[in-house]
Amino acid sequence: MIDLEKVLLNIVKPLCSDPDAVMVKQMESINDNELLLYVYAPSEDIARLIGKKGSMANSIRQMLQVASKIEKKRISIKFEAL
């Protein structure tokens, strides 16, 4: 079983100016086949993680879709400022 929280954290930490302030939390979902992952970071890092027109966020989501195929679950990622 893959720890998707850790995978996402390892992806987003190097992209942030303050990697120690970044947190990833898994939340409960209504659907059993879905995982909700929230990325919490300072607002300037959130802007960097989302990117222009959401291009960086979409790239991060695509990388985790590979892991979701192994787990046979759908992954939703939300970005929140601290």
N, C-alpha and C positions, 0 to 999 in steps of 0.2 A: 504494500500500500504506500502510495506517495503522499508525503506531507506537503500539500499544496500551499499552505501558509508559508512554509519555509522556502519553497521554490519561488513564490512571488516576492518574498522579502529579499531573496538573493538577486532577483532581477532588478528591483527598484532601488535598492540601497546605493549601488554605485552611480546611479543617475542623479542623486541628490547632493546638494551642497552640505547638508547636515545629516549624514546617514544615521547618526545615533538617535535622532528625533523621529525617525520613520518607524511606524508600527503597522502590522498587518493582523487583522482579526477576522476570524470566521464567525459568521452569524447564522442563526437558525433560519431556514427557509420553509415556506409553506409546502413546497413540493419536495418530496424525498429524493428526487433525482437531480436536485439543483444545490449548488454550493454558493453561498454569498460570501465574498471576500471584500473587506473594506481596507483601503490603504489610507492611513492617517499620516500626514506630513505637514510641515509649515507651508503657508500659502505660496511662497515663491517656489518651493519645490513641487507643489501640486501643479502649478502652471507649467513647470518643466515636464512633469510626468504626463500631463494631458497633451501638451504640444499644440501646434497650430492645427486648427480644425479637428482636433482629437486624433491626430496621426500617431503620436507616441502611445496613447492609451489603446488604440486599436492594435498596434503592434504587440503590446504587452498581452492583450487579450488573445491574440492569435498564438503567441507562444504557449500560453496556458491551455489552449484548446487541445494541443497535442497530449498534454497530461490528462486532460479531461476524457479523452478517448480511451485511455488506459483504464481510468476509474469508472468509465461509463456513466458519467454525470455531466450535467451542464454547469458551467461556471459563469457567475456574474461578478464583475469587479466594479466597485465604486470607489471614487477618490474623494476624500474629505480633508479639509484644512483643519489644522489644530488651532 
